[in-house]
Amino acid sequence: MRREVKQKLTEGPIGTIWSQTKRQTSSRERIAVFVAIPFVLVSISALPQHIQESWMLYVNSPTLEDAYLTNFVHGSVVHLGNNILAYIFLMSVLLPLAVFADWKQELYITMLFFLTAVPLVVSYYSVWTLQGTGVETTVGFSGVVAAFLGLHPIILFAFFKRAVSSNIRVHYGLALVAPELAVIFYSWSGISVSVIALSILSVLGLGLVLHESCGDWELLLSSRTNVLLVFTTIIVFSVVSYRILVGVGPNVNVYGHFIGFVSGFLFPGFLSLVSGLPEQMARVQERLRGIF
């Protein structure tokens, strides 16, 4: 029994994903991705308590330094452990997906943005939304972790661009984000204009993806490895997004989670849209000339 399980893991789709990821990444890259950030977080948690407290962001008196550093401070060992495990889990999906999408360098550049700019975005959005609520401080890496979660549909569609059709653009990943946000907003406040608009946008986005791909999905669906990558990414994105934005406790900074999540798909998606805009406009003009 144990031998059969081991054989399935090493020779099946999981084994293929692992072997290709290992072959196309160096040990230094894997250490940088999976070890460096947890090491920094653990090291900061080992600092004297008064230093950690001096790095905390106080909602009513924020400073630029504290707005950045507070994202790397945690209130308890459990808080720290949850964020580290969540980060490692999400990167275990993102790195193989980036390898198969030939998007590894882009992933590293995006990670750099997440670690330098997103902490400030999370902190100042939290200050804006939490003022007057009685909350005094906010700490933790979860807002940055949420950004890595928001990145999943972007890299997934980079994979579709490579495995299905070059017509697919990375920012088409918003077609996966829109229904997720519709469900989240509905869970927060019921039916609303935002929920209806996002639902319509998700249908239009899906239609655009199917149109641009010209139905070239057979090659992707014929590979168990590809299907596993896609299925895992969609399930992780859908379930974890709902979990961190809806199924949270009373003392969790859901605002920080939300803006981190949005930053995760908005930054690379916007870059994809801007960089591909001239090409898209040329295609539209060509089609219009064909009509008129």
NUPAMI-95559 format. One record per residue (C-alpha): x, y, z; residue in one letter. Coordinates in steps of 0.2 Angstrom, whole numbers, plus 5000, padded with zeros to 4 digits. Layout:
REM residues N
r u: X; v: Y; w: Z; aa: A
...
REM end
This chain:
REM residues 292
r u: 5000; v: 5000; w: 5000; aa: M
r u: 5014; v: 5012; w: 5005; aa: R
r u: 5024; v: 5008; w: 4989; aa: R
r u: 5008; v: 5011; w: 4978; aa: E
r u: 5006; v: 5028; w: 4986; aa: V
r u: 5024; v: 5032; w: 4984; aa: K
r u: 5023; v: 5027; w: 4966; aa: Q
r u: 5008; v: 5037; w: 4962; aa: K
r u: 5017; v: 5052; w: 4970; aa: L
r u: 5033; v: 5050; w: 4961; aa: T
r u: 5026; v: 5044; w: 4944; aa: E
r u: 5010; v: 5053; w: 4943; aa: G
r u: 5005; v: 5071; w: 4940; aa: P
r u: 5012; v: 5077; w: 4957; aa: I
r u: 5028; v: 5069; w: 4953; aa: G
r u: 5029; v: 5077; w: 4936; aa: T
r u: 5025; v: 5094; w: 4944; aa: I
r u: 5038; v: 5092; w: 4957; aa: W
r u: 5052; v: 5086; w: 4946; aa: S
r u: 5049; v: 5099; w: 4933; aa: Q
r u: 5049; v: 5113; w: 4946; aa: T
r u: 5065; v: 5106; w: 4954; aa: K
r u: 5073; v: 5105; w: 4937; aa: R
r u: 5069; v: 5123; w: 4932; aa: Q
r u: 5073; v: 5131; w: 4949; aa: T
r u: 5089; v: 5132; w: 4958; aa: S
r u: 5091; v: 5127; w: 4977; aa: S
r u: 5095; v: 5146; w: 4980; aa: R
r u: 5078; v: 5150; w: 4972; aa: E
r u: 5069; v: 5138; w: 4982; aa: R
r u: 5077; v: 5144; w: 4998; aa: I
r u: 5073; v: 5162; w: 4994; aa: A
r u: 5055; v: 5158; w: 4991; aa: V
r u: 5051; v: 5145; w: 5005; aa: F
r u: 5064; v: 5149; w: 5018; aa: V
r u: 5070; v: 5167; w: 5018; aa: A
r u: 5053; v: 5175; w: 5022; aa: I
r u: 5049; v: 5163; w: 5036; aa: P
r u: 5066; v: 5165; w: 5043; aa: F
r u: 5064; v: 5184; w: 5043; aa: V
r u: 5047; v: 5183; w: 5052; aa: L
r u: 5054; v: 5171; w: 5065; aa: V
r u: 5069; v: 5181; w: 5068; aa: S
r u: 5058; v: 5197; w: 5071; aa: I
r u: 5047; v: 5187; w: 5083; aa: S
r u: 5063; v: 5183; w: 5093; aa: A
r u: 5068; v: 5201; w: 5095; aa: L
r u: 5065; v: 5209; w: 5112; aa: P
r u: 5046; v: 5214; w: 5116; aa: Q
r u: 5050; v: 5232; w: 5117; aa: H
r u: 5057; v: 5233; w: 5100; aa: I
r u: 5043; v: 5223; w: 5092; aa: Q
r u: 5031; v: 5235; w: 5101; aa: E
r u: 5040; v: 5250; w: 5094; aa: S
r u: 5037; v: 5243; w: 5076; aa: W
r u: 5018; v: 5242; w: 5078; aa: M
r u: 5007; v: 5253; w: 5069; aa: L
r u: 4996; v: 5264; w: 5080; aa: Y
r u: 4980; v: 5268; w: 5070; aa: V
r u: 4978; v: 5285; w: 5077; aa: N
r u: 4996; v: 5290; w: 5075; aa: S
r u: 5004; v: 5281; w: 5060; aa: P
r u: 5021; v: 5284; w: 5054; aa: T
r u: 5029; v: 5278; w: 5038; aa: L
r u: 5042; v: 5267; w: 5047; aa: E
r u: 5029; v: 5259; w: 5057; aa: D
r u: 5017; v: 5257; w: 5043; aa: A
r u: 5030; v: 5246; w: 5034; aa: Y
r u: 5037; v: 5236; w: 5049; aa: L
r u: 5021; v: 5232; w: 5058; aa: T
r u: 5017; v: 5219; w: 5044; aa: N
r u: 5032; v: 5209; w: 5050; aa: F
r u: 5027; v: 5209; w: 5068; aa: V
r u: 5015; v: 5196; w: 5076; aa: H
r u: 5004; v: 5196; w: 5091; aa: G
r u: 5007; v: 5178; w: 5096; aa: S
r u: 5016; v: 5162; w: 5091; aa: V
r u: 5000; v: 5155; w: 5084; aa: V
r u: 4997; v: 5171; w: 5074; aa: H
r u: 5015; v: 5170; w: 5067; aa: L
r u: 5013; v: 5151; w: 5063; aa: G
r u: 4997; v: 5153; w: 5054; aa: N
r u: 5004; v: 5166; w: 5043; aa: N
r u: 5020; v: 5157; w: 5039; aa: I
r u: 5010; v: 5141; w: 5035; aa: L
r u: 4998; v: 5150; w: 5024; aa: A
r u: 5013; v: 5158; w: 5015; aa: Y
r u: 5022; v: 5142; w: 5012; aa: I
r u: 5006; v: 5133; w: 5006; aa: F
r u: 5002; v: 5147; w: 4994; aa: L
r u: 5019; v: 5147; w: 4987; aa: M
r u: 5019; v: 5128; w: 4985; aa: S
r u: 5005; v: 5132; w: 4972; aa: V
r u: 5012; v: 5148; w: 4964; aa: L
r u: 5030; v: 5142; w: 4961; aa: L
r u: 5026; v: 5126; w: 4951; aa: P
r u: 5012; v: 5136; w: 4942; aa: L
r u: 5024; v: 5149; w: 4937; aa: A
r u: 5037; v: 5136; w: 4931; aa: V
r u: 5024; v: 5128; w: 4920; aa: F
r u: 5018; v: 5145; w: 4914; aa: A
r u: 5036; v: 5151; w: 4910; aa: D
r u: 5032; v: 5165; w: 4922; aa: W
r u: 5046; v: 5162; w: 4935; aa: K
r u: 5055; v: 5179; w: 4933; aa: Q
r u: 5039; v: 5188; w: 4933; aa: E
r u: 5034; v: 5180; w: 4949; aa: L
r u: 5050; v: 5185; w: 4958; aa: Y
r u: 5048; v: 5203; w: 4952; aa: I
r u: 5030; v: 5203; w: 4959; aa: T
r u: 5036; v: 5196; w: 4975; aa: M
r u: 5048; v: 5210; w: 4977; aa: L
r u: 5034; v: 5222; w: 4974; aa: F
r u: 5023; v: 5213; w: 4987; aa: F
r u: 5037; v: 5214; w: 5000; aa: L
r u: 5041; v: 5232; w: 4997; aa: T
r u: 5025; v: 5241; w: 4992; aa: A
r u: 5011; v: 5231; w: 4998; aa: V
r u: 5014; v: 5232; w: 5017; aa: P
r u: 5012; v: 5251; w: 5015; aa: L
r u: 4996; v: 5249; w: 5005; aa: V
r u: 4989; v: 5237; w: 5018; aa: V
r u: 4994; v: 5248; w: 5033; aa: S
r u: 4987; v: 5264; w: 5026; aa: Y
r u: 4971; v: 5256; w: 5020; aa: Y
r u: 4969; v: 5249; w: 5037; aa: S
r u: 4972; v: 5266; w: 5045; aa: V
r u: 4959; v: 5273; w: 5034; aa: W
r u: 4946; v: 5260; w: 5038; aa: T
r u: 4949; v: 5257; w: 5056; aa: L
r u: 4949; v: 5274; w: 5062; aa: Q
r u: 4935; v: 5277; w: 5074; aa: G
r u: 4932; v: 5259; w: 5077; aa: T
r u: 4941; v: 5258; w: 5093; aa: G
r u: 4955; v: 5247; w: 5086; aa: V
r u: 4972; v: 5254; w: 5092; aa: E
r u: 4985; v: 5244; w: 5083; aa: T
r u: 4987; v: 5232; w: 5068; aa: T
r u: 5000; v: 5219; w: 5066; aa: V
r u: 5004; v: 5204; w: 5055; aa: G
r u: 5010; v: 5197; w: 5038; aa: F
r u: 4992; v: 5192; w: 5033; aa: S
r u: 4989; v: 5206; w: 5022; aa: G
r u: 5004; v: 5202; w: 5012; aa: V
r u: 5000; v: 5184; w: 5012; aa: V
r u: 4983; v: 5189; w: 5004; aa: A
r u: 4992; v: 5197; w: 4990; aa: A
r u: 5000; v: 5181; w: 4986; aa: F
r u: 4983; v: 5173; w: 4986; aa: L
r u: 4977; v: 5187; w: 4974; aa: G
r u: 4991; v: 5182; w: 4962; aa: L
r u: 4984; v: 5165; w: 4958; aa: H
r u: 4972; v: 5169; w: 4944; aa: P
r u: 4985; v: 5180; w: 4936; aa: I
r u: 4998; v: 5166; w: 4935; aa: I
r u: 4985; v: 5154; w: 4930; aa: L
r u: 4980; v: 5164; w: 4915; aa: F
r u: 4999; v: 5166; w: 4911; aa: A
r u: 4998; v: 5147; w: 4910; aa: F
r u: 4983; v: 5147; w: 4899; aa: F
r u: 4992; v: 5159; w: 4888; aa: K
r u: 5006; v: 5147; w: 4886; aa: R
r u: 4996; v: 5130; w: 4886; aa: A
r u: 4980; v: 5135; w: 4877; aa: V
r u: 4982; v: 5151; w: 4866; aa: S
r u: 4993; v: 5165; w: 4864; aa: S
r u: 4978; v: 5176; w: 4862; aa: N
r u: 4974; v: 5175; w: 4881; aa: I
r u: 4981; v: 5189; w: 4891; aa: R
r u: 4986; v: 5188; w: 4909; aa: V
r u: 4973; v: 5202; w: 4915; aa: H
r u: 4960; v: 5190; w: 4909; aa: Y
r u: 4962; v: 5182; w: 4926; aa: G
r u: 4950; v: 5195; w: 4932; aa: L
r u: 4936; v: 5184; w: 4925; aa: A
r u: 4941; v: 5172; w: 4939; aa: L
r u: 4942; v: 5186; w: 4952; aa: V
r u: 4925; v: 5194; w: 4948; aa: A
r u: 4914; v: 5179; w: 4953; aa: P
r u: 4924; v: 5177; w: 4969; aa: E
r u: 4922; v: 5195; w: 4974; aa: L
r u: 4904; v: 5194; w: 4970; aa: A
r u: 4902; v: 5179; w: 4982; aa: V
r u: 4912; v: 5188; w: 4995; aa: I
r u: 4902; v: 5205; w: 4993; aa: F
r u: 4886; v: 5195; w: 4994; aa: Y
r u: 4892; v: 5186; w: 5010; aa: S
r u: 4896; v: 5203; w: 5018; aa: W
r u: 4880; v: 5213; w: 5013; aa: S
r u: 4868; v: 5203; w: 5002; aa: G
r u: 4863; v: 5207; w: 4985; aa: I
r u: 4869; v: 5224; w: 4979; aa: S
r u: 4874; v: 5234; w: 4963; aa: V
r u: 4892; v: 5228; w: 4966; aa: S
r u: 4887; v: 5210; w: 4967; aa: V
r u: 4876; v: 5211; w: 4951; aa: I
r u: 4890; v: 5221; w: 4942; aa: A
r u: 4903; v: 5208; w: 4946; aa: L
r u: 4892; v: 5194; w: 4941; aa: S
r u: 4889; v: 5202; w: 4924; aa: I
r u: 4908; v: 5205; w: 4923; aa: L
r u: 4912; v: 5187; w: 4927; aa: S
r u: 4900; v: 5181; w: 4913; aa: V
r u: 4907; v: 5193; w: 4900; aa: L
r u: 4925; v: 5189; w: 4906; aa: G
r u: 4922; v: 5170; w: 4903; aa: L
r u: 4915; v: 5174; w: 4886; aa: G
r u: 4930; v: 5184; w: 4881; aa: L
r u: 4942; v: 5170; w: 4887; aa: V
r u: 4932; v: 5157; w: 4877; aa: L
r u: 4931; v: 5168; w: 4862; aa: H
r u: 4950; v: 5173; w: 4862; aa: E
r u: 4956; v: 5155; w: 4865; aa: S
r u: 4946; v: 5149; w: 4850; aa: C
r u: 4942; v: 5133; w: 4859; aa: G
r u: 4960; v: 5126; w: 4860; aa: D
r u: 4958; v: 5118; w: 4877; aa: W
r u: 4959; v: 5100; w: 4871; aa: E
r u: 4978; v: 5099; w: 4873; aa: L
r u: 4977; v: 5106; w: 4891; aa: L
r u: 4963; v: 5095; w: 4896; aa: L
r u: 4972; v: 5079; w: 4889; aa: S
r u: 4986; v: 5081; w: 4902; aa: S
r u: 4983; v: 5075; w: 4920; aa: R
r u: 4997; v: 5086; w: 4925; aa: T
r u: 4989; v: 5102; w: 4918; aa: N
r u: 4972; v: 5098; w: 4924; aa: V
r u: 4979; v: 5095; w: 4942; aa: L
r u: 4988; v: 5112; w: 4941; aa: L
r u: 4972; v: 5121; w: 4935; aa: V
r u: 4961; v: 5112; w: 4947; aa: F
r u: 4972; v: 5115; w: 4962; aa: T
r u: 4974; v: 5133; w: 4958; aa: T
r u: 4956; v: 5137; w: 4956; aa: I
r u: 4951; v: 5127; w: 4972; aa: I
r u: 4965; v: 5136; w: 4983; aa: V
r u: 4960; v: 5153; w: 4976; aa: F
r u: 4941; v: 5151; w: 4979; aa: S
r u: 4942; v: 5142; w: 4996; aa: V
r u: 4956; v: 5152; w: 5004; aa: V
r u: 4949; v: 5169; w: 4997; aa: S
r u: 4932; v: 5165; w: 5005; aa: Y
r u: 4941; v: 5159; w: 5021; aa: R
r u: 4951; v: 5175; w: 5024; aa: I
r u: 4938; v: 5187; w: 5019; aa: L
r u: 4922; v: 5180; w: 5026; aa: V
r u: 4926; v: 5166; w: 5038; aa: G
r u: 4937; v: 5176; w: 5050; aa: V
r u: 4936; v: 5179; w: 5068; aa: G
r u: 4930; v: 5195; w: 5077; aa: P
r u: 4948; v: 5202; w: 5080; aa: N
r u: 4955; v: 5199; w: 5062; aa: V
r u: 4959; v: 5214; w: 5051; aa: N
r u: 4948; v: 5209; w: 5036; aa: V
r u: 4952; v: 5226; w: 5028; aa: Y
r u: 4970; v: 5222; w: 5028; aa: G
r u: 4966; v: 5205; w: 5020; aa: H
r u: 4955; v: 5213; w: 5007; aa: F
r u: 4967; v: 5227; w: 5001; aa: I
r u: 4981; v: 5214; w: 5001; aa: G
r u: 4971; v: 5202; w: 4991; aa: F
r u: 4966; v: 5216; w: 4978; aa: V
r u: 4984; v: 5222; w: 4976; aa: S
r u: 4989; v: 5204; w: 4972; aa: G
r u: 4979; v: 5203; w: 4956; aa: F
r u: 4978; v: 5222; w: 4952; aa: L
r u: 4996; v: 5226; w: 4951; aa: F
r u: 5002; v: 5212; w: 4939; aa: P
r u: 4985; v: 5213; w: 4930; aa: G
r u: 4986; v: 5232; w: 4927; aa: F
r u: 5004; v: 5230; w: 4920; aa: L
r u: 4998; v: 5216; w: 4908; aa: S
r u: 4984; v: 5227; w: 4902; aa: L
r u: 4995; v: 5242; w: 4899; aa: V
r u: 5009; v: 5233; w: 4891; aa: S
r u: 4997; v: 5224; w: 4880; aa: G
r u: 4986; v: 5239; w: 4876; aa: L
r u: 4994; v: 5244; w: 4859; aa: P
r u: 4993; v: 5226; w: 4853; aa: E
r u: 4975; v: 5225; w: 4858; aa: Q
r u: 4970; v: 5242; w: 4850; aa: M
r u: 4979; v: 5236; w: 4834; aa: A
r u: 4968; v: 5220; w: 4834; aa: R
r u: 4952; v: 5230; w: 4837; aa: V
r u: 4956; v: 5242; w: 4823; aa: Q
r u: 4960; v: 5228; w: 4811; aa: E
r u: 4943; v: 5220; w: 4815; aa: R
r u: 4934; v: 5236; w: 4813; aa: L
r u: 4942; v: 5238; w: 4796; aa: R
r u: 4936; v: 5221; w: 4791; aa: G
r u: 4918; v: 5226; w: 4796; aa: I
r u: 4917; v: 5243; w: 4788; aa: F
REM end
